Amino acid sequence: MIENQKIRVGITHGDTNGIGYEVILKTLSNPMLIELCTPVLYGSTKIATYHRKALDMPGINFNVVQDASGVKDDVNNIVDVIKEEVKVDLGQPTKAAGEAAFVVLERAVADLKAGKIDVLVTAPINKSTIQSEEFNFPGHTEYLEASMGDGNKSLMILYNERVKVALVTTHLPISQVSAAITKETVLEKLELFNNALKQDFAIEYPRIAVLGLNPHSGDNGLIGKEEKEVIIPALEEAADRKISCFGPYSADGFFGSGQYEHFDGVLAMYHDQGLAPLKTIGMESGVNYTAGLPFVRTSPDHGTGYDIAGKNLADESSLRAAIYQAIDISRNREIYNEITSNPLRRQYVNKGADNVVLDLTKVEDEHQ
């Protein structure tokens, strides 16, 4: 990001038959947003107009560009990626909508890597209709890890103002979850989560609760052995690496009793174990964040909303929160990288048998 320039927030339109355009247009209609950032919608002027008319919404002024290099501050921008006609079938999963979602996502990711935008916010896709030779992933998270991760592993974190939940396994069938829960994987996700809480959420000493896999966390091996043989050893090694982690906790009692309020983050073993209670606690303002990658990407925590598409019933709060959080995370990363890039180190000067410590912080103070 260029110094003193507003953060450029790239927003992909997602599935064109769902509520993506509705929540985007509602969010961009608030004039306060362009005071905070520079919105850059990746989509189609024709499809945007179709949705606006279907929703009977007032018009929004856009700076229409063919390339993100023409984006301007203090105005809503749209990169008109799709030129050809795309039939909109509100509330219907179609291959055309999936193709339109991928074309836009691919362009936005390329621009993010090229530095034309600073952060990425993705509207919901249909994970089935978007599948193709170019996109053969379970969802956004896995695609982004492969396309812009530079070899880094990603971590899915969903959160609201009350709780942050990270997942060991993401879009995986329940029948495959147990085999995927290994000591190495749990430990890897704990390290990613701990780092994200520090650098992306500015929590200096994060406390992480870890859920068990089985009912009652296995009841000491009676209902399952993953806790004793996998999760607890991972927690012990993580503690040796100075990660403040606790558990494993039984998910039902942990959330039901409000224990989550005493931790900075919760690591769940699988998708619904962590996300069902999170969305019950507060879905409207929930945000999905892909941690662990060199770039910042967030999204709302809801799906395509086919059942209410075109009915002007969709709540834009989650998308708006995703934009705000992308901005905050980007700034937190800049601050974290700045304060950790050149830490002052103590220098040892050997004088005979004695080691004299020279504290560079004192030396620097003397030269102020």
N, C-alpha and C positions, 0 to 999 in steps of 0.2 A: 504494500500500500504506500502511495506517495505521501510524504509528510504533509500535514495540514489538509489533505484531501479527505472528503467524507468516505466512509467505508462503502464500497460498492457491493451490494447484496444481490447475487444472482438468484433468481427464483424460477424453477422449472414448472411448466404448467401441469405435469402429471397426466393422468388419464383424462382425455378430453370429453368422455361421457359421464364423468362423475362430478363431484362438487369442487374440484380443484380450482377452476376459473371463478366459481362463486366466492370462495373464501379469499382468493387472491384479489379480485376486484373490490370486495368489501374492505379488505385491508388497505389497498392502495388508495381508496377513496378518502381516507383520513389524511388531510393535508399536513398533519404534524409529522407523518412518517418521513417526508422528504427533508425535514429539518434535522432529522437524526441520522439519515443515511441516504445513499443513492440507490433506489430500487432499479433492478435490471431484470425485467421479465423475459424469459426465453419461451417463445411460443409462436402464435399466429394472430395477426390483427383480425383476420376474418373469423377465426374461431372465437376470439375474445368478443368481437361484436355480436356474434350469434348468441353467446351466453348472456351478454349484457341485455340484449333485447328480450331473451326468454325470461329473464329475471325482472324485466321492467325497471332496470336501474338507470340512473342518470349517467351521462357520458363521463369518461375520465380522459383528460388530456395526456397523450403519450408523445414522447420523442421517439419516433419510429426510425430504427437504424437497421442496416443489414449486417453490421459488424459491431462488436462491443467497443471497438476503438472510437466509435462515434457517440458514445454515451455522454450525457451531460448531467452535472449536478443540479440540485434544486428543482428536479422535475422527474416524473415517472418515465422510465424508458422501457421500450420493448424491442428486443432483437427478433426481427421477423424471420424466423428460421424456416417455417413451412410455407412455401409459395403455392403449392398445388391445393386443389380442393380436398378437404377431409370431411366426410359425412359425419355429422354429430348425431348419435342416437342416445339421447339422454337416458341414463339408467341401465344401459345395455353394455355388456362386455363384448367388444368387437376387436378384430385383429387390426383394423385401421387405427383405432384409438391407441392400441399398444404400440404400433409402429410410430405414431406421432409422438408418443411419450418418450420412446427411445431416441429418436432423432434429436429432440430438444435436449435430453439429458446428455447425450454424447457431445453436443456443441458446448453446453455449459461447462462440462468437465474439462474440455479442451481449453476453454477460455480461462478457467480457474487455474489450470496448470501454467498457462501463458502469462498469468498476472493481470488479465484484463478485468477480472472481478476479484474481490478479496475473500468472500465467503460464499457458500452455496446453501440454499434452502430448497428442498425438493417437495413438491406437492405429491399426494399419494398416487401410486401406480397400481394397476392390476397385475399381480405377479405371474398370472397365467397368460394373458394376452400379449404381454411384452416379450415373451420368450421368442428367440430367434437364433440364427447362427451367431449373431454378434452379442446377444444377451442370453446366456444360459446359466443364470444365477437365481438363487431363491429370492433375492430382493436387492434393494439399493445397497445395503451394507456390504454384501459380498462383492457386488459389482465395483463399488468404489474402492474397496481394498485391492482388487485386482488391477483397476485402471489407473489409480493414482496413489497407491500405498507405498510405492518405491521399496517394496519388500517388507514393510511394516505390517504387523497384525492389527486388526481393528477390534474394537469393543463396542457393542451396542449398549448405550445408556439411555433409559427413558426416565424422565423426571418432571416434577412440578415443584411448587414452592414448599412442599412438605417432605418429599422423599426422593432420593435418587436410587434407581435400580439398574444394575448392570447384569448382563446375562453371560453365563459360561457357554451355553449353546443357544443358537438363535432360531432360525427357520429349519428345524429338524423334526421329523416325525417322532412321536413319543416312543415308538418301538426301538428307536436308535439312540435315545438319550443316554441310557445307562452305559452303553459301550463307549460313548464319547466323553464321559466323565472320568478323566484320568488325573492323577496327581499333577502331571506336567501342565495339563490344560487349566486346571483350577489355579495353579500357581501363576501361570502366564496371565490369566485374566485378573488375578489379584494385583499383580504388578502394574498392568495397564490401568486398572481402576485407580490404584493409589496415585500413579503419576498424573492421571487426568484430573483427579480431585485437587491435586496440588497446582498444576500449571494452568488448567482450564477453568477451574472454579475457585482458585485462590484460597484454598483451605490448607493452611500450613502443616497441620498435624491431623490428617484425616483418620477417623475411626470407621472401620468397615465391618459390618455384620455379614456373616456367611450362612446361607440356608443349607439345610440338609437336603438330600435327594428323596429319601423315603418318608412315609408317614412316621411322625414322632421321632424323626431323625434316626430311624433304624432301630430304636429301642435297644441300644447296646448290641446290635447284631441280630436281634430276634426277627426283625422285619426286613433287613437288608444290611449288607456289609460295606456299602460304598462309603458310609461315614467313617467307619473305623479304619478301612484299608486305603482310602483315597483322600477324602476331604480333610480329616484331622491331620494326617501327615503333611498335606499341602499347607495347612494353617501353621503348623509348627515350623516348617521351613520358611514360610513367609515372615513369621515373627523373627526368625534368625536374621532375615534381611531387613529388619527394622520397619516392617509393615505392621501397623496396629490393626489386627484383625481378630474377630471373635466368633465363636460358634462351634459346631453347626447348630443352628436353631431350627425348630420345627416351624414351617411356614405359617400354618394356621394360627398357632398361638402367638407367634411373633408379630404378625400384623393385627390379629384380633385384640391383643392386649396393648397395642400402641408402642411396643418396644422400638419400632423403627424410628421413633422420634428422638431416640438417644444416640443415633449414629449419623454420620455424614453420608454414608452410602450403604446399600444392601446388594450383595452378590447372590443372585438366584441361579439355580442350576439349569433351568429351562424356561422357555418363553412364557407360558401361561402362569407358571408358579410365581413369577415376579410381576408380570404385567397386569394380570387380573386384579390383584389388590391395589396396584398403583392407579389403575384407571377407575376403580371404585372410590378411592380416596379423592381423586380430582382429575377427571379426564379433560375438562374444558381447556385448561391451561397447560396440558402436558406437552412435552417436547421430546423428540427422538434425536439423540446426538451420536454421531459416529466418532468415537474417540480413538486415539492411537495413530491417526494418520497425519501426514504433514499439512493437510488442509482442513479447514473447518466446514463441516456439513451438519445441518440440522433439518428437521422436518416436523410437521404436526404429528401427533400420536394417534390420529384416526386414519381410516381407510378411504376408499373412493366414494362411499356414501351413495351408492346407486339408488337406494330406496327413496332418497330425498332430493336427488339431482334435478335441477331446474325448478324447484318449488320454493326457492327463496327461504329455506328453513335452516341452512347450514350456518353454524357458528364459527366465525373466523378467529376466535380467541386463541386457539392452539397455533394457527399459522402465524399470527401476530407475535405470540410468545416465542416461536421458533426464530423469527427474524431478530427480535430483541436479544435472544440468547446467543445467536450467532455473532452478533456485534460484541456482546460482553465477553464471550469466550475468546474472540480474536484479540481484544484489548488485553485480557488477562494473560494470554500467551505472550504478547509483546512485552508486557511488564515482567513476566517470569523469565523470559529469555534474556532480557536486559540485565536483571539483577543476578542471574546465574551464569552469564556468559564468561565473565572474568573475575571469579571469586579471588579475593586476596588470600595468598597462602603464606604461612609462616616459613621463614627461611632459616636454616640452621648453618651457622658458621663454625667450623671446626677450629678451636684454638687449643692445640695440644691435646690434653686428655679431656678437656671440657667442651661440651656443646653449648654454645651461646645462642639463644633464640632471638632473632631479630623480627619484631612484629611490624609488618609493612603498614598496618593501619596507623600506627604511631608516627612512622616516618612520613606518611602522606599528610597527616595532620600538621606536622611541623612545617611543611612546605606550602600550606594553604595561604 
